[in-house]
Amino acid sequence: MNLNQIHNVYFIGIGGIGMSALARYFKGLGKNVSGYDKTETELTKELNQLGIAIHFEDQIDLIPNDYQPENTLVIITPAVPKAHSQWNYFLEKNYEVRKRAEVLGIITKDTFCFAVAGTHGKTTTSSILGHILFESGVDVTAFVGGIVENYNSNLIGSGKTVTVVEADEFDRSFLHLHPDIACVTSMDADHLDIYGDKSAIEASFTEFADKIEDKNKLFITNQLPLKGVSCAVNEEADFKAFNIRIIKSHYVFDVKTPTEIVQNLEFSLPGKHNLMNALMALAMAKTFGLPTEDIANALRSFKGIKRRFSYQIKTENLVYIDDYAHHPTEINAVHQAVRELYPNQKVLAVFQPHLFSRTKDFADDFAKSLSAFDEILLLDIYPARELPMEGITSDWLLGKMENNTKKLVSKQELIPTILKSDARVIVTIGAGDIGEMVTSIKKALHETI
């Protein structure tokens, strides 16, 4: 498929974080872009402001009349149900219908591609790397699964020769990509509804890693059963972060590379996991040939990503942090960062589980991770693409937790319940629509300060 011959791009599920980045990209290329999504969100409003028409009803007559099979690409997200009438219309009329991952594959085939894989850390690592490349003057486009604070966008740059993409393991999407340099941040069990077991996930990551023939261009953590350039924090590795200090709530650290020692790097995102993400981005940028000074400047100026340990309120008496964590390992990372920064404070965590299948598969691990917080408020499970599973509920998960103070709350009860707590540090966690409630929570808490 030749993207140059495509005049129109139609998205089914345009409001998704990955889909909306592609929509911005094609709009930037001068294509006619429009699409459907189930509900209006902040992202769809932003796309509207760019001149992208979006509707929220699954009706065939809402497809633009001039979108014909010979000049239109249709991009779908895996979350769309098979019975979707617009999707079936496009298939019946022989339109070019592709998954988002396939389209990224086509784009990356014709560029120098950095691919960031891993069950955790993809968005942060690819955002840091995209920022480093962009700030260093590279002709780059980075497709990111989060809104990067520096750009207020999930798309960095508009370059034609270099791309940065998140290599998503969901639905084995990353096997469509054509990476030149890649990293694997982690290979924990997840998406067991797709894979079945951990060995199947590891096999898929191995297949992805095999796309990089030169193992000097594949970056891995010490723990992974893959061959590549090792990266570690406070452990021996080819790229090693060490001498780590916290100064004015920023990390200051040194890095040993295969050729030099870089001293006094500064990075503001808290948590050892984020140091690892920064180290991976640094290693890839160094291997690409960027000057150390440019990398250091970009690390210092990186402001973070919305919903990734994102400060909403930061005062002497009250801290409110929001995070996208939706897997036990990610919740542990949030907890580690909070305890490191606020060691003697009472912490209230609000968690919205994401997917019935993930809650079922990792229930005991979720219970253990969440029990580490002083107080827990639990919302109902966010179903996303799934139907309910018998017996798998937030109440069932709550029963497995050991917190002294724990409660199941509705969305309507949430803010009044938060306001009753005497916790000085509050964290909202989850990948569902809890993110849509952050502004209201922040507003209510501000009124108490």
SULGITA-V257391 format. One record per residue. N is the residue number from 1. RES is the residue in one small letter. SS is DSSP state (H for helix, E for strand, - for the rest). PHI is phi in whole degrees, 0 to 359 (999 if undefined). Layout:
N & RES & SS & PHI
N & RES & SS & PHI
//
This chain:
1 & m & - & 999
2 & n & - & 261
3 & l & H & 295
4 & n & H & 294
5 & q & H & 273
6 & i & - & 272
7 & h & - & 260
8 & n & E & 238
9 & v & E & 232
10 & y & E & 244
11 & f & E & 252
12 & i & E & 255
13 & g & - & 100
14 & i & - & 295
15 & g & - & 276
16 & g & - & 295
17 & i & H & 296
18 & g & H & 282
19 & m & H & 295
20 & s & H & 293
21 & a & H & 295
22 & l & H & 295
23 & a & H & 299
24 & r & H & 300
25 & y & H & 300
26 & f & H & 292
27 & k & H & 298
28 & g & H & 295
29 & l & - & 279
30 & g & - & 92
31 & k & - & 281
32 & n & E & 281
33 & v & E & 240
34 & s & E & 206
35 & g & E & 175
36 & y & E & 242
37 & d & - & 212
38 & k & - & 289
39 & t & - & 220
40 & e & - & 282
41 & t & - & 223
42 & e & H & 300
43 & l & H & 295
44 & t & H & 294
45 & k & H & 296
46 & e & H & 295
47 & l & H & 295
48 & n & H & 304
49 & q & H & 294
50 & l & - & 276
51 & g & - & 93
52 & i & - & 261
53 & a & E & 281
54 & i & E & 228
55 & h & E & 234
56 & f & - & 236
57 & e & - & 240
58 & d & - & 278
59 & q & - & 231
60 & i & H & 295
61 & d & H & 289
62 & l & H & 270
63 & i & - & 286
64 & p & - & 305
65 & n & - & 296
66 & d & - & 274
67 & y & - & 275
68 & q & - & 251
69 & p & - & 304
70 & e & - & 281
71 & n & - & 230
72 & t & E & 231
73 & l & E & 255
74 & v & E & 251
75 & i & E & 244
76 & i & E & 241
77 & t & - & 260
78 & p & - & 298
79 & a & - & 283
80 & v & - & 286
81 & p & - & 291
82 & k & - & 300
83 & a & - & 277
84 & h & - & 301
85 & s & H & 291
86 & q & H & 296
87 & w & H & 302
88 & n & H & 295
89 & y & H & 299
90 & f & H & 298
91 & l & H & 295
92 & e & H & 296
93 & k & - & 269
94 & n & - & 62
95 & y & - & 288
96 & e & E & 283
97 & v & E & 247
98 & r & E & 230
99 & k & E & 288
100 & r & H & 307
101 & a & H & 297
102 & e & H & 294
103 & v & H & 293
104 & l & H & 300
105 & g & H & 299
106 & i & H & 295
107 & i & H & 295
108 & t & H & 286
109 & k & H & 296
110 & d & - & 258
111 & t & - & 228
112 & f & E & 280
113 & c & E & 248
114 & f & E & 264
115 & a & E & 241
116 & v & E & 249
117 & a & E & 247
118 & g & - & 143
119 & t & - & 288
120 & h & - & 222
121 & g & - & 93
122 & k & H & 299
123 & t & H & 294
124 & t & H & 295
125 & t & H & 296
126 & s & H & 291
127 & s & H & 292
128 & i & H & 298
129 & l & H & 296
130 & g & H & 301
131 & h & H & 295
132 & i & H & 300
133 & l & H & 296
134 & f & H & 297
135 & e & H & 293
136 & s & - & 270
137 & g & - & 85
138 & v & - & 282
139 & d & - & 281
140 & v & E & 239
141 & t & E & 237
142 & a & E & 246
143 & f & E & 266
144 & v & E & 239
145 & g & E & 270
146 & g & E & 195
147 & i & E & 270
148 & v & E & 281
149 & e & - & 302
150 & n & - & 298
151 & y & - & 242
152 & n & - & 49
153 & s & E & 205
154 & n & E & 259
155 & l & E & 231
156 & i & E & 250
157 & g & - & 77
158 & s & - & 218
159 & g & - & 287
160 & k & - & 250
161 & t & - & 249
162 & v & E & 233
163 & t & E & 234
164 & v & E & 240
165 & v & E & 226
166 & e & E & 281
167 & a & E & 268
168 & d & - & 277
169 & e & - & 281
170 & f & H & 301
171 & d & H & 61
172 & r & H & 57
173 & s & H & 302
174 & f & H & 294
175 & l & H & 285
176 & h & H & 278
177 & l & - & 279
178 & h & - & 234
179 & p & - & 282
180 & d & - & 260
181 & i & E & 229
182 & a & E & 216
183 & c & E & 221
184 & v & E & 234
185 & t & - & 276
186 & s & - & 189
187 & m & - & 220
188 & d & - & 289
189 & a & - & 296
190 & d & - & 196
191 & h & - & 52
192 & l & H & 291
193 & d & H & 293
194 & i & H & 266
195 & y & H & 268
196 & g & - & 95
197 & d & - & 209
198 & k & H & 295
199 & s & H & 297
200 & a & H & 291
201 & i & H & 296
202 & e & H & 298
203 & a & H & 297
204 & s & H & 292
205 & f & H & 297
206 & t & H & 298
207 & e & H & 297
208 & f & H & 296
209 & a & H & 299
210 & d & - & 292
211 & k & - & 292
212 & i & - & 264
213 & e & - & 289
214 & d & - & 275
215 & k & H & 291
216 & n & H & 287
217 & k & H & 244
218 & l & E & 242
219 & f & E & 250
220 & i & E & 223
221 & t & E & 274
222 & n & - & 301
223 & q & - & 278
224 & l & - & 271
225 & p & - & 276
226 & l & - & 234
227 & k & - & 261
228 & g & - & 180
229 & v & E & 276
230 & s & E & 274
231 & c & E & 230
232 & a & E & 205
233 & v & E & 254
234 & n & - & 61
235 & e & - & 224
236 & e & - & 296
237 & a & - & 193
238 & d & - & 297
239 & f & E & 242
240 & k & E & 232
241 & a & E & 269
242 & f & E & 208
243 & n & E & 52
244 & i & E & 273
245 & r & E & 233
246 & i & E & 248
247 & i & E & 234
248 & k & - & 53
249 & s & - & 60
250 & h & E & 247
251 & y & E & 279
252 & v & E & 237
253 & f & E & 206
254 & d & E & 248
255 & v & E & 228
256 & k & E & 266
257 & t & - & 255
258 & p & - & 298
259 & t & - & 238
260 & e & - & 200
261 & i & E & 245
262 & v & E & 258
263 & q & E & 253
264 & n & E & 57
265 & l & E & 288
266 & e & E & 241
267 & f & E & 207
268 & s & - & 261
269 & l & - & 282
270 & p & - & 283
271 & g & - & 101
272 & k & H & 298
273 & h & H & 296
274 & n & H & 286
275 & l & H & 300
276 & m & H & 297
277 & n & H & 298
278 & a & H & 296
279 & l & H & 296
280 & m & H & 299
281 & a & H & 296
282 & l & H & 301
283 & a & H & 298
284 & m & H & 292
285 & a & H & 294
286 & k & H & 298
287 & t & H & 295
288 & f & H & 291
289 & g & - & 107
290 & l & - & 284
291 & p & - & 295
292 & t & H & 303
293 & e & H & 296
294 & d & H & 296
295 & i & H & 296
296 & a & H & 299
297 & n & H & 297
298 & a & H & 291
299 & l & H & 300
300 & r & H & 294
301 & s & H & 267
302 & f & - & 289
303 & k & - & 262
304 & g & - & 107
305 & i & E & 229
306 & k & - & 299
307 & r & - & 70
308 & r & E & 238
309 & f & - & 46
310 & s & E & 267
311 & y & E & 292
312 & q & E & 259
313 & i & E & 224
314 & k & E & 216
315 & t & - & 236
316 & e & - & 300
317 & n & - & 260
318 & l & - & 209
319 & v & E & 234
320 & y & E & 234
321 & i & E & 239
322 & d & E & 241
323 & d & E & 214
324 & y & - & 279
325 & a & - & 311
326 & h & - & 219
327 & h & - & 225
328 & p & H & 307
329 & t & H & 298
330 & e & H & 290
331 & i & H & 296
332 & n & H & 300
333 & a & H & 294
334 & v & H & 298
335 & h & H & 299
336 & q & H & 300
337 & a & H & 294
338 & v & H & 297
339 & r & H & 293
340 & e & H & 293
341 & l & H & 275
342 & y & - & 229
343 & p & - & 296
344 & n & - & 245
345 & q & - & 259
346 & k & - & 283
347 & v & E & 242
348 & l & E & 257
349 & a & E & 249
350 & v & E & 251
351 & f & E & 235
352 & q & E & 245
353 & p & E & 300
354 & h & E & 239
355 & l & - & 82
356 & f & H & 294
357 & s & H & 295
358 & r & H & 292
359 & t & H & 298
360 & k & H & 295
361 & d & H & 293
362 & f & - & 238
363 & a & H & 307
364 & d & H & 295
365 & d & H & 291
366 & f & H & 301
367 & a & H & 300
368 & k & H & 294
369 & s & H & 298
370 & l & H & 286
371 & s & H & 293
372 & a & - & 287
373 & f & - & 277
374 & d & - & 290
375 & e & E & 227
376 & i & E & 225
377 & l & E & 246
378 & l & E & 245
379 & l & E & 268
380 & d & E & 297
381 & i & E & 295
382 & y & E & 276
383 & p & - & 284
384 & a & - & 50
385 & r & - & 271
386 & e & - & 252
387 & l & - & 268
388 & p & - & 303
389 & m & - & 246
390 & e & - & 301
391 & g & - & 85
392 & i & - & 263
393 & t & - & 223
394 & s & H & 295
395 & d & H & 298
396 & w & H & 298
397 & l & H & 294
398 & l & H & 302
399 & g & - & 297
400 & k & - & 272
401 & m & - & 271
402 & e & - & 249
403 & n & - & 297
404 & n & - & 295
405 & t & E & 241
406 & k & E & 214
407 & k & E & 203
408 & l & E & 271
409 & v & - & 230
410 & s & - & 275
411 & k & H & 298
412 & q & H & 293
413 & e & H & 277
414 & l & H & 300
415 & i & H & 296
416 & p & H & 302
417 & t & H & 290
418 & i & H & 299
419 & l & H & 294
420 & k & H & 282
421 & s & - & 284
422 & d & - & 262
423 & a & - & 294
424 & r & - & 267
425 & v & E & 236
426 & i & E & 238
427 & v & E & 232
428 & t & E & 259
429 & i & E & 226
430 & g & - & 144
431 & a & - & 256
432 & g & - & 271
433 & d & H & 276
434 & i & H & 301
435 & g & H & 299
436 & e & H & 285
437 & m & H & 267
438 & v & H & 300
439 & t & H & 300
440 & s & H & 294
441 & i & H & 298
442 & k & H & 301
443 & k & H & 298
444 & a & H & 295
445 & l & H & 290
446 & h & H & 301
447 & e & - & 289
448 & t & - & 267
449 & i & - & 284
//
